[in-house]
Structure formats: structure tokens, C-alpha cells
Amino acid sequence: MNAYLACFDISDDRIRTRIGRELEHYGMRVQRSVFEISLADPAELTALCARLRDWLEPGDDLRFYCLCAACRKKSHDHQGRRVAYFPAAVVI
């Protein structure tokens, strides 16, 4: 599993909403235009980028930053809580 920080600056409300909804399938929104997402492998990131790229207009910006395991262990919010934490399994 690979973790990424996805962030964007998109001027059109419709496109911004569409991309946000798509990214919610892969992780969680942590700010209005910032998501912590988890993908199975680099090929899935390539496919996601290709799909989203088709929706962008000139001047839009969409970025993915890789969050390696060591970096995620050192990452936290202003209250010291872990961020970008994706457990191996969730028991319900």
C-alpha cells in the first residue's frame, strides 16, 4: 500500500467538486483541497492521474506527494495526533 498527499488548486467549482469526490474513494479529506489517500501500487496512481488529468483545465494544479512509511510515522497534526495513518485492517 502506498500513501500520498493529494492537493489541488482548481478554479471551476464543478471540476473541483468532481475531483474531490473521486479522491474521497481513495482516502480522506483533511482540508478543503487536500486528501490523504492510499493506493495499492504505483500503477493505480498512474491510472488515477490519467483519469483526473482529463478533467483539468489550463491553469489548474493537481499534485501528489508520496508519503513513505518512515515519513508517516513522523507526521502529526498541531495536537500531536498521527496523520496519514492507514491501518492494515479495520475490524468492525
Beta strands, then each sheet from edge to edge (+ up, - down):
strand 1: 2-9
strand 2: 27-31
strand 3: 34-39
strand 4: 61-67
sheet 1: 2+ 3- 1+ 4-
end
